[in-house]
Amino acid sequence: MPLNFLQDNPFLFMALLAGFAASIAGGVVGSYVVAKRIVFISGSIAHAVLGGLGIALYLKRSFDLIWLKPIYGAFIFAILSAFLIGWIHLKYKEREDTVIGALWTSGMALGVIFLSLTPGYNAEVMNFLFGNLLWSNASDLIVLFSFDMLILVITLLFHKRFLAICFDENQATLQKASVKSLYFLLLSVVAISIVLLIQVVGVILVIAILTLPAAIASSFTIRLSRVMLIATLVGFVFTTLGIYLSYSLNWPPGATIALTSALGYFLTIILKKSK
C-alpha cells in the first residue's frame, strides 16, 4: 500500500486518525459485545438512534436552534435504548431479541417521520446514515478520542466485573456482584461506542466495525484483554485498508471499510476451517 496517498490528500490523514479512534472503541467494547453475545443489541441501538437524529434535526431546522447537533439526539436515544433493553430484560424477563425488534422499528420509524417533516435538504443525516469519515476535522477528533478515553477508563475500572457478567451471571450473583448495575453500565458503554462509530461508518454499517474485528480476534485467543488488543489492531488495519481502497476506487469510505471487515471475517473463517 503506497503511503503517498496520504501526502497527496492531507484530509485522508484526518480520516485515518478518526478510523484509529473508532478502532479503539470497536476493539474494546466490541470484545464485550461478542463475549456477551449481544451483537444484535448494537444493531438495535444503532438503528434506534435514527429517531434521535431525526428529532434533533427537525428541532434545529424548525426552531433555528443552531447549537443543537443531530449527534446530541443520537446520544440521548442510544442511552435510552440501552437502558430500555436492559430494564425490560431484567424486570420482565422478556427475551432481548423481542425488545430489539421493537426498538429497531420504532426508532427508525420516528427518524423517517421527523426527517420527512424537516424543512430543507437533509444531507447532514446522510452523513450519519453512511458515515462522514472523509469530513473529519480537529474538533471531531477531539470528541472521538475523548469518548475513547471515557471508554478506556470505564474498562480499566470495571473489566473484571464485566468479565463476570459476560461469562457467568449466576456466578457473579453468588459473588454478590451488582449484576443489574453492571449490565446497565455495559449497555451504556456499548451505546456510547455506537454513537462514536456512527460518525465514522454510519448507522447502517456500525455493526461491522463494532463486532467483526472482535470476532476475528476471539478466534486467536480466549483471553479477553488480548482479544481487545488484537481487535483494535485488526480494526485499524481494516480501516486503513478501507480508506485506501475507497481512495483508489472512488468508493464511499464507510461502506468500503465495512466490506473489508466482512471479507476479512469470512477469510478468517475459511482459513480456520482449513486447518
Stockholm file with secondary structure:
# STOCKHOLM 1.0

chainA/1-275         MPLNFLQDNPFLFMALLAGFAASIAGGVVGSYVVAKRIVFISGSIAHAVLGGLGIALYLKRSFDLIWLKPIYGAFIFAILSAFLIGWIHLKYKEREDTVIGALWTSGMALGVIFLSLTPGYNAEVMNFLFGNLLWSNASDLIVLFSFDMLILVITLLFHKRFLAICFDENQATLQKASVKSLYFLLLSVVAISIVLLIQVVGVILVIAILTLPAAIASSFTIRLSRVMLIATLVGFVFTTLGIYLSYSLNWPPGATIALTSALGYFLTIILKKSK
#=GR chainA/1-275 SS CCTHHHHHCHHHHHHHHHHHHHHHHHHHHHHHHHHHTCHHHHHHHHHHHHHHHHHHHHHHHHTTCTTCCHHHHHHHHHHHHHHHHHHHHHHHCCCHHHHHHHHHHHHHHHHHHHHHHSCSCCHHHHHHHHCCGGGCCHHHHHHHHHHHHHHHHHHHHHHHHHHHHHHCHHHHHHTTCCHHHHHHHHHHHHHHHHHHHHHHHCTTTHHHHHHHHHHHHHTTCSCHHHHHHHHHHHHHHHHHHHHHHHHHHTCCHHHHHHHHHHHHHHHHHHHHHHC
#=GC SS_cons         CCTHHHHHCHHHHHHHHHHHHHHHHHHHHHHHHHHHTCHHHHHHHHHHHHHHHHHHHHHHHHTTCTTCCHHHHHHHHHHHHHHHHHHHHHHHCCCHHHHHHHHHHHHHHHHHHHHHHSCSCCHHHHHHHHCCGGGCCHHHHHHHHHHHHHHHHHHHHHHHHHHHHHHCHHHHHHTTCCHHHHHHHHHHHHHHHHHHHHHHHCTTTHHHHHHHHHHHHHTTCSCHHHHHHHHHHHHHHHHHHHHHHHHHHTCCHHHHHHHHHHHHHHHHHHHHHHC
//
